[in-house]
């Protein structure tokens, strides 16, 4: 790997927030584009870092090239994870860094963190149907679809779910 996975630093909050927001916006994942309320949530890395664990993929030449939010079940950033599970969200990779294994490395870091949690038996995630490349990573890593947990964060937006038994 020519990049490092580590915790985000406070001086990187804005950079990661911009990357996360722009990735969702440019990949067509926000129903209301620049007017979508979720854009502010995506950009607020400082809040995510206070209330969960935020990891980045950092490249010496290119800076922050990816990021992800990791949360234990039952905590504020866990949308679907219950106690005994962990969840990751907001997985993003800069367009110029795609194809380098950044996304998979960030997911592997989340798997490692979930395995390190006492009593954590499963790592779960929600994903948009459009995120086909991400689905391939998840399935290659052993995640399985859990359609019984699929949900709608807002009425017009359906999310698929996956889980990995630890």
N, C-alpha and C positions, 0 to 999 in steps of 0.2 A: 504494500500500500504506500502510495506517495502522499498520504494525508493522515491526520491524526484525529481520533474520536476522543472528545473530552467534554467536560462541563463548559457551558457558555460562561464567558466573563462579562462583568457589568459593562465594560467599554464596548462589547460586541452586541448588546441588546438591540440597538437600533439597526445594525447591519443585518442581524438575523430576522428581526421583525420585518424589515423591508423585503428580504428574500422570501420569507414565508408569505407575506401578503401578495407580492408580485407573482409568485409561483401559482398560488390559487387563482389569482385574477387572470393571468396569461394562459393558464391551462383550462380556463372556462369552468372552474369549480364553484364560482360564486354566482348564485341565481340572479342577483341584482347588480352584478358588475361592481363598479366603484361605489355604488350606493348601498351595497350589501352591509348590513350591521356587523357581520362576522369578520369583515376586513379589519376593523379596529381590534377585535379579539386576537386575530392572527398576528397583528403588528405589536401587541403588548407583551413583548418578551420579558420585561421586568416583572410583570405580574405572574406570568407562568413560572419564572425562575424562583419567585418567592413561595409559590404554592405547590410546586411540583419539582421535577428534575428536568432540566433542559440540556440536551447534548448537542454538540456541533461536530461537523467534519470540517477540519481546518487544514488548509494547504498553505505552505510557506509562501508561495508565489501569488495565489489567488485569494487568500483570506478565507472567509466562511463560504464553504461550498455546499453545505447541507445542514440540516438540523431536525430534531425530533423532540417531542415532549413525552416524558415517561411519568406515569402516576400509579401508585398503589391503589387497589380497589377500595372504594368507599371514601376516597379523598376528593377534593373539589374538581380536579381535572380528569377524573375517571368518569366518562360518560356511561359506559356499560359494565365496567369491571366492578365486581362486588368484593367484599372482604374474602381473602384467599386467592384473589386474582390480581393481576397488574394489567395495565393498558398503555399503549402508546398511541400518540396522536400527532397530527401536523407534521408528518414526515415530508420533508422537501429536499430536493437536490437542485442546485443551480443548473440551468440548461446546458451551460458549457462543460459541466462536470458529469453529465449523464453518461452512462456506459463505462464508468470507471470503478464500479462496485461500491459507490458511496452509500446508496440506499440500503444495500444489503449489509454493509458494515454498521450502519446506524441501527438497523433492526437487530443484528447480532448483539450489539451493545445492550439493547433493551432486553433481549433474551437473557443475557448474563446478569443484568440487574434484577430481573424477575426471579431468576434462580437463586440469587443471593438473599431474597426476602424470606424471612421465616414464614412457613405455612403457605407459601404461594404455589399453587398447583397449576395455574394456567395464565398465559399471556394472551390478551384479546385486543382486537382493534376493529374500528369501523372504517369503511372505505366507500368511495363513490364508484358507481358502475363504470365511469369513464377512466378510472385509474388502472387500465389493463396491464401496464408494465409493472406496477406495484403488485398486482395480483399474482403475476408470474413469480416475483421474488418470494412472496409469502408462501405460495404453494410449493416452490422448490425447497423452502426451508422447513416444510412440514406442517405449516398452518392448514387447517381445514375450514371449509365454509360452515357457518352455524346459522342457517337461514331462520331458525326459530328465534334468534336474537336480533334479526334485522329490525331497523327502526327508522323513524322520521324525526329529525331534530326540529324541523318545521314541516307543516303539512305537505308542501309540494316538493320535498327533498327526501328521497329514500336512500338509506345507507345499508350496505351489505356488511356482514360481520364475519370475522375469522377468529380462530382460536388455536393456540399451540399448547398441548399438554406438556407440562414440565416434569 
